Amino acid sequence: MKYFKKILKNGLRVITVPMKDNPTATVLVLVETGSKYETKDVNGISHFLEHMCFKGTTKRPKAVDISKELDALGSQYNAFTAQEYTGYYAKSDARHFKKIFNIVSDIYLNSTFPDAEMQKEKGVIIEEINMYEDMPQRHVQDLMMKLLYGDQPAGWNIAGEKKNILNMKREDFVQYHKKHYLPEATVLVVAGQVTEKEVMSEVNKIFKDIEHGDKGGKLKVQEKQTKPEILINFKKTDQTHFVLGVRTYDLFSKKSVILSVLGGVLGGGMSSRLFVKLREEMGVGYYVRAYNDSYTDHGFFQISAGVDNKRIDEVLQAVLEECKKLKNVLVSEDELNKVKECLIGNMKLSLESSDDIANFHGGQELLKREIRGAEEKAKEIRKVTAQQIQELAQGIFKDNKLNLAIIGPFKPKKSESQFSKLLKF
């Protein structure tokens, strides 16, 4: 899909993706900041700031002024925070493009962070943290990050610590915004039934004179592991949720595409090895997933599932055995081709709407400063060989790289030795 890229003098990157036959338009602003850019005392501020940007601007003083205007356009809108980026978007009928562009830009540039709203939102954030902690399938992911990276930004919770949330002041948001919400650290993406001329006309009205500044950086992730590691969270649950993870490579590694195919073999689709093994043959759980999670300076491959409490040992042994097979036996040509086409098909199906297209282009530009189209990515996937998968499996599936995070009815001290005996290929 053809796109246009312009870089303003202040460093703002503007991506326009015209979609002539799509009736919608999406405006997405991505900022190069997230929990990995935080210090310990303000861990959670990136996510809290994302909430506060919807609480009022100089043009739209109240939260309801923003939501009411967007709702009146029939718009879908939201925001999200991750470790390395924060995003704000609105999607609507393409004829409302200028209006949603104005609103999203206003949220990004002119938020006022009202103190009264901040005090109320503290309760909202804390309840959001509570909600995630009550969702073991979701919370076990946080445990894996803590297990892998410990007390450094990559190991902290994106939503932050409750005590931090309660202690935050309005000035914290003002300073953090000033330090990170800068044009040279921002990508503005517009996708849908729009032209580059229309987009740049709006951009020049609003962003042309925004000054750049001194962008705050992030600490490089430190990785050290010499033996298998386990983190158990006791919770009375009807099933055990676990993540089995091994350290891999960062976002820029040429091995990333091989890792995606390896993940497809193990957990991509209902005919994948782990789905067939755990669900169809053993009947121990409903979901199982396998994929690589990569960041700008680190990455890990994970297998996750929710299974029968009484059969967790049996499940872990089965999962490790499937990983071991990839080290010892080449994937057949038929299976490899099936997995590749599954990955390519799913990728293309995920790029049907303007918001998906905006995220696809914007995410690549923000973190990698390059954009590869779906066809180029498909070609890379098709080039992966069975030999490359085997060599990669031999490199990452090693005992001293194993990590296991578990939420279930297991006492940590008593159960750790039980699971430790299983963690070997």
C-alpha positions as CSV (number, residue, x, y, z in Angstrom):
1,M,0.0,0.0,0.0
2,K,1.4,3.4,-1.0
3,Y,2.1,5.9,1.7
4,F,3.7,9.4,1.9
5,K,6.2,10.6,4.5
6,K,7.1,14.2,5.3
7,I,9.4,15.4,8.1
8,L,8.8,18.9,9.3
9,K,11.7,21.2,10.3
10,N,10.9,20.6,14.0
11,G,11.3,16.8,13.5
12,L,7.7,15.8,13.4
13,R,7.2,12.8,11.1
14,V,3.9,12.8,9.2
15,I,2.7,9.6,7.5
16,T,-0.3,9.7,5.1
17,V,-1.8,6.4,3.8
18,P,-4.5,7.1,1.3
19,M,-7.2,4.4,1.1
20,K,-9.5,5.5,-1.7
21,D,-12.1,2.8,-1.3
22,N,-12.3,3.0,2.5
23,P,-15.1,5.2,3.9
24,T,-13.3,6.1,7.1
25,A,-10.3,8.1,8.3
26,T,-8.1,7.5,11.3
27,V,-5.8,10.1,13.0
28,L,-3.2,8.6,15.2
29,V,-0.5,10.3,17.2
30,L,2.3,8.1,18.5
31,V,4.8,9.4,21.0
32,E,8.2,7.8,21.8
33,T,7.6,7.4,25.5
34,G,6.3,4.8,27.9
35,S,7.1,3.1,31.1
36,K,10.7,2.4,30.1
37,Y,11.3,6.2,30.1
38,E,10.2,6.5,33.7
39,T,12.1,6.7,37.0
40,K,11.1,4.5,40.0
41,D,9.4,7.3,41.9
42,V,7.1,8.1,39.0
43,N,6.6,4.7,37.5
44,G,3.1,4.7,36.0
45,I,3.2,8.4,34.9
46,S,3.2,7.6,31.2
47,H,-0.1,5.7,31.5
48,F,-1.6,8.2,34.0
49,L,-0.7,11.1,31.6
50,E,-2.5,9.3,28.8
51,H,-5.6,9.3,30.9
52,M,-5.2,13.0,31.9
53,C,-4.9,14.1,28.2
54,F,-8.6,13.4,27.9
55,K,-9.5,15.5,31.0
56,G,-9.5,18.9,29.3
57,T,-7.6,21.2,27.0
58,T,-7.3,24.9,26.5
59,K,-10.0,24.7,23.8
60,R,-12.1,22.1,25.4
61,P,-11.9,22.7,29.2
62,K,-13.8,19.6,30.4
63,A,-13.5,15.9,29.6
64,V,-17.1,15.9,28.5
65,D,-16.3,18.6,26.0
66,I,-13.9,16.2,24.2
67,S,-16.1,13.1,24.5
68,K,-19.3,14.9,23.5
69,E,-17.7,16.3,20.4
70,L,-16.2,13.0,19.3
71,D,-19.4,11.1,20.0
72,A,-21.4,13.6,18.0
73,L,-19.2,12.6,15.0
74,G,-19.9,8.9,15.5
75,S,-16.2,8.5,16.2
76,Q,-14.3,5.6,17.8
77,Y,-11.5,7.0,19.9
78,N,-9.1,5.9,22.6
79,A,-5.5,5.9,23.8
80,F,-2.9,3.3,24.9
81,T,0.4,3.1,26.7
82,A,3.2,0.5,26.3
83,Q,6.8,0.3,27.5
84,E,8.2,2.3,24.6
85,Y,5.3,4.4,23.1
86,T,2.0,6.1,23.9
87,G,-0.7,6.6,21.3
88,Y,-3.9,8.7,20.8
89,Y,-6.4,8.1,18.0
90,A,-9.8,8.9,16.6
91,K,-11.5,7.2,13.7
92,S,-14.6,8.4,11.9
93,D,-16.5,8.8,8.6
94,A,-13.9,10.3,6.3
95,R,-15.9,13.5,5.9
96,H,-15.2,14.4,9.5
97,F,-11.4,14.1,9.0
98,K,-10.6,17.7,9.7
99,K,-12.6,17.7,12.9
100,I,-11.1,14.6,14.4
101,F,-7.6,15.8,13.4
102,N,-8.3,19.0,15.3
103,I,-9.5,17.2,18.4
104,V,-6.6,14.6,18.5
105,S,-4.1,17.4,17.9
106,D,-5.6,19.4,20.7
107,I,-5.4,16.4,23.1
108,Y,-1.7,15.9,22.3
109,L,-0.7,19.6,22.4
110,N,-2.9,21.5,24.7
111,S,-4.0,19.3,27.7
112,T,-4.2,21.2,30.9
113,F,-4.1,18.4,33.5
114,P,-6.7,19.9,35.9
115,D,-5.8,19.1,39.5
116,A,-9.4,18.2,40.5
117,E,-9.7,15.8,37.6
118,M,-6.3,14.3,38.5
119,Q,-7.4,13.6,42.1
120,K,-10.5,11.7,40.9
121,E,-8.5,9.9,38.2
122,K,-6.2,8.4,40.8
123,G,-9.1,6.2,41.9
124,V,-9.8,5.2,38.3
125,I,-6.2,4.2,37.8
126,I,-6.0,2.2,41.0
127,E,-9.2,0.3,40.0
128,E,-7.7,-0.4,36.6
129,I,-4.7,-1.9,38.4
130,N,-7.0,-4.0,40.6
131,M,-8.9,-5.1,37.5
132,Y,-5.8,-6.4,35.8
133,E,-4.7,-8.1,39.0
134,D,-8.0,-9.9,39.1
135,M,-7.4,-11.2,35.5
136,P,-4.8,-14.0,35.8
137,Q,-4.5,-14.5,32.1
138,R,-3.5,-10.8,31.8
139,H,-1.6,-10.4,35.1
140,V,0.7,-13.4,34.5
141,Q,2.2,-11.3,31.6
142,D,3.2,-8.7,34.2
143,L,4.8,-11.4,36.3
144,M,6.9,-12.6,33.4
145,M,8.3,-9.1,32.8
146,K,9.1,-8.8,36.5
147,L,10.8,-12.2,36.4
148,L,12.9,-11.4,33.3
149,Y,14.0,-7.9,34.1
150,G,13.5,-7.3,37.8
151,D,13.9,-3.8,39.3
152,Q,14.6,-1.9,36.1
153,P,12.0,-0.1,33.9
154,A,11.5,-3.1,31.6
155,G,10.4,-5.1,34.6
156,W,8.0,-2.5,36.1
157,N,4.3,-2.5,35.6
158,I,3.1,-0.1,32.9
159,A,0.2,1.0,35.1
160,G,2.6,1.7,37.9
161,E,2.6,1.2,41.7
162,K,-0.5,2.3,43.6
163,K,1.6,4.4,46.1
164,N,3.1,6.2,43.1
165,I,-0.3,7.0,41.7
166,L,-1.5,8.4,45.0
167,N,1.6,10.6,45.3
168,M,1.6,12.2,41.9
169,K,1.1,15.9,41.5
170,R,0.0,18.1,38.6
171,E,3.5,19.4,38.1
172,D,4.8,15.9,37.5
173,F,2.6,15.7,34.4
174,V,3.6,19.1,33.2
175,Q,7.3,18.3,33.4
176,Y,6.9,14.8,32.0
177,H,4.9,16.1,29.0
178,K,7.4,18.9,28.4
179,K,10.3,16.3,28.5
180,H,8.8,13.7,26.2
181,Y,5.9,15.1,24.1
182,L,8.2,16.7,21.5
183,P,7.8,16.8,17.7
184,E,11.1,14.9,17.1
185,A,9.8,12.0,19.2
186,T,6.3,12.0,17.6
187,V,4.8,10.3,14.5
188,L,1.5,11.6,13.2
189,V,-0.4,9.1,11.0
190,V,-3.5,9.7,8.9
191,A,-5.0,6.7,7.1
192,G,-8.2,6.4,5.1
193,Q,-10.1,8.3,2.4
194,V,-7.8,11.4,2.5
195,T,-5.1,12.8,0.3
196,E,-1.6,13.9,1.3
197,K,-2.5,17.5,0.4
198,E,-5.4,17.5,2.8
199,V,-3.4,16.1,5.6
200,M,-0.4,18.4,5.1
201,S,-2.8,21.4,5.0
202,E,-4.0,20.5,8.5
203,V,-0.6,19.7,9.8
204,N,0.9,23.0,8.7
205,K,-1.9,24.9,10.4
206,I,-1.4,23.2,13.8
207,F,2.1,21.6,14.0
208,K,4.4,23.7,11.8
209,D,5.5,26.1,14.5
210,I,5.8,23.7,17.4
211,E,9.3,23.9,18.8
212,H,11.5,20.8,19.4
213,G,13.4,20.3,22.7
214,D,15.7,18.1,24.7
215,K,14.0,14.6,24.6
216,G,14.3,12.5,27.7
217,G,15.9,9.1,27.2
218,K,15.6,5.6,28.7
219,L,18.0,3.2,30.4
220,K,19.4,0.3,28.4
221,V,18.0,-3.0,29.5
222,Q,20.4,-5.1,31.5
223,E,20.0,-8.9,31.0
224,K,21.7,-11.6,33.1
225,Q,20.6,-15.2,33.6
226,T,22.6,-18.3,34.5
227,K,19.9,-20.7,35.5
228,P,16.1,-21.3,35.1
229,E,14.0,-18.8,37.1
230,I,10.5,-19.2,38.5
231,L,8.0,-16.7,39.9
232,I,4.8,-18.0,41.5
233,N,1.8,-15.9,42.5
234,F,-0.6,-17.8,44.8
235,K,-4.3,-17.3,43.8
236,K,-7.3,-19.5,44.3
237,T,-8.2,-20.1,40.7
238,D,-10.0,-22.8,38.8
239,Q,-7.2,-23.1,36.3
240,T,-3.5,-22.3,36.3
241,H,-2.2,-19.6,34.0
242,F,1.4,-19.7,33.0
243,V,4.0,-18.1,30.7
244,L,7.1,-20.0,29.8
245,G,9.6,-17.6,28.3
246,V,13.2,-17.6,26.9
247,R,15.3,-14.6,26.1
248,T,15.7,-13.8,22.4
249,Y,16.5,-10.8,20.3
250,D,15.5,-7.1,19.8
251,L,13.2,-5.5,17.3
252,F,16.1,-4.9,14.8
253,S,17.4,-8.5,14.7
254,K,17.3,-10.3,11.4
255,K,16.1,-13.4,13.4
256,S,12.8,-11.7,14.2
257,V,11.1,-13.1,11.1
258,I,12.4,-16.6,11.9
259,L,11.0,-16.3,15.4
260,S,7.6,-15.3,14.0
261,V,7.5,-18.5,11.9
262,L,8.8,-20.6,14.9
263,G,5.9,-19.1,17.0
264,G,3.5,-20.0,14.2
265,V,4.7,-23.7,14.2
266,L,4.1,-23.9,18.0
267,G,1.1,-21.7,18.5
268,G,-0.2,-20.1,15.4
269,G,-3.7,-21.3,14.6
270,M,-5.9,-24.2,15.6
271,S,-3.6,-26.7,13.7
272,S,-0.5,-25.6,15.5
273,R,1.5,-28.1,17.5
274,L,0.7,-26.8,20.9
275,F,-3.0,-26.2,20.2
276,V,-3.4,-29.8,18.9
277,K,-1.3,-31.2,21.8
278,L,-2.9,-29.3,24.7
279,R,-6.5,-28.9,23.5
280,E,-7.2,-31.6,21.0
281,E,-5.1,-34.5,22.4
282,M,-4.8,-33.8,26.2
283,G,-8.0,-31.7,26.7
284,V,-6.3,-29.6,29.4
285,G,-7.1,-26.0,28.4
286,Y,-9.0,-23.6,26.2
287,Y,-6.2,-21.3,24.9
288,V,-2.5,-21.6,24.1
289,R,-0.3,-19.0,22.4
290,A,3.3,-18.8,21.3
291,Y,5.0,-15.7,19.9
292,N,8.0,-13.5,20.2
293,D,7.7,-10.2,22.0
294,S,10.4,-7.8,20.9
295,Y,11.5,-4.2,21.9
296,T,14.2,-1.8,20.8
297,D,16.9,-3.4,23.0
298,H,15.6,-6.7,24.1
299,G,13.1,-9.5,23.4
300,F,11.7,-12.8,24.6
301,F,9.8,-15.7,23.2
302,Q,6.8,-16.8,25.2
303,I,4.4,-19.7,25.4
304,S,1.2,-19.0,27.5
305,A,-1.8,-21.1,28.4
306,G,-4.5,-21.6,31.0
307,V,-4.8,-25.2,32.0
308,D,-6.3,-27.7,34.5
309,N,-4.7,-27.1,37.9
310,K,-4.1,-30.8,38.5
311,R,-2.3,-31.3,35.2
312,I,0.1,-28.4,35.2
313,D,3.2,-30.6,35.5
314,E,2.0,-32.8,32.7
315,V,1.4,-29.7,30.5
316,L,4.8,-28.1,31.1
317,Q,6.5,-31.4,30.2
318,A,4.5,-31.6,27.0
319,V,5.3,-27.9,26.1
320,L,9.0,-28.4,26.7
321,E,8.9,-31.6,24.7
322,E,7.4,-29.8,21.7
323,C,10.2,-27.1,21.9
324,K,12.8,-29.9,22.1
325,K,11.4,-31.5,18.9
326,L,12.1,-28.2,17.1
327,K,15.8,-28.5,18.2
328,N,16.1,-32.1,17.0
329,V,13.8,-32.5,14.0
330,L,13.4,-30.3,10.9
331,V,9.9,-28.9,10.3
332,S,8.4,-30.7,7.2
333,E,7.9,-28.7,4.0
334,D,4.2,-29.1,4.1
335,E,3.9,-27.8,7.7
336,L,6.3,-25.0,7.1
337,N,4.3,-23.8,4.0
338,K,1.1,-24.0,6.0
339,V,2.4,-21.9,8.8
340,K,3.8,-19.3,6.5
341,E,0.6,-18.8,4.6
342,C,-1.3,-18.7,7.9
343,L,1.0,-15.9,9.2
344,I,0.8,-14.0,5.9
345,G,-3.0,-14.4,5.7
346,N,-3.6,-13.2,9.2
347,M,-1.3,-10.2,8.7
348,K,-3.3,-9.1,5.7
349,L,-6.6,-9.7,7.4
350,S,-5.5,-7.5,10.2
351,L,-4.9,-4.6,7.8
352,E,-8.4,-4.1,6.5
353,S,-9.4,-1.0,8.4
354,S,-7.9,2.5,8.5
355,D,-7.0,2.3,12.2
356,D,-5.2,-1.0,11.7
357,I,-3.3,0.6,8.7
358,A,-2.4,3.6,10.8
359,N,-1.0,1.4,13.6
360,F,0.9,-0.8,11.1
361,H,2.7,2.2,9.5
362,G,3.1,4.4,12.6
363,G,4.5,1.7,14.9
364,Q,7.2,0.8,12.4
365,E,8.1,4.4,11.8
366,L,8.2,5.3,15.5
367,L,10.4,2.5,16.7
368,K,12.4,1.4,13.6
369,R,12.3,4.6,11.5
370,E,11.5,2.5,8.5
371,I,8.3,1.1,7.0
372,R,7.9,-2.2,5.3
373,G,4.7,-3.1,3.5
374,A,2.7,-6.3,3.9
375,E,4.0,-7.8,0.6
376,E,7.6,-7.1,1.6
377,K,7.0,-8.7,5.0
378,A,5.3,-11.7,3.2
379,K,8.4,-12.2,1.1
380,E,10.6,-12.3,4.2
381,I,8.3,-14.9,5.8
382,R,8.4,-17.1,2.7
383,K,12.2,-17.1,2.7
384,V,12.4,-18.7,6.1
385,T,13.8,-22.3,6.0
386,A,13.4,-25.3,8.2
387,Q,17.1,-25.3,8.9
388,Q,16.9,-21.7,10.2
389,I,14.1,-22.6,12.5
390,Q,16.0,-25.6,13.9
391,E,19.2,-23.5,14.4
392,L,17.2,-20.8,16.1
393,A,15.5,-23.3,18.4
394,Q,18.8,-24.7,19.3
395,G,20.0,-21.2,20.3
396,I,17.1,-20.1,22.4
397,F,15.7,-23.3,23.9
398,K,18.4,-23.8,26.6
399,D,17.9,-24.6,30.2
400,N,19.7,-21.5,31.5
401,K,17.4,-19.3,29.4
402,L,14.1,-20.7,30.8
403,N,11.7,-18.6,32.8
404,L,8.3,-19.6,34.3
405,A,5.7,-17.3,35.6
406,I,2.6,-18.9,37.2
407,I,-0.7,-17.8,38.8
408,G,-2.6,-20.5,40.5
409,P,-3.3,-22.3,43.8
410,F,0.3,-23.0,44.5
411,K,2.3,-21.9,47.6
412,P,5.5,-20.3,46.2
413,K,8.1,-21.8,48.6
414,K,6.5,-25.3,48.5
415,S,5.9,-25.4,44.7
416,E,9.1,-23.8,43.4
417,S,11.2,-27.0,43.8
418,Q,8.4,-29.0,42.2
419,F,8.4,-26.8,39.0
420,S,12.2,-26.4,39.1
421,K,12.6,-30.1,38.4
422,L,10.6,-29.8,35.2
423,L,12.4,-26.8,33.7
424,K,14.8,-28.6,31.4
425,F,14.8,-29.4,27.7
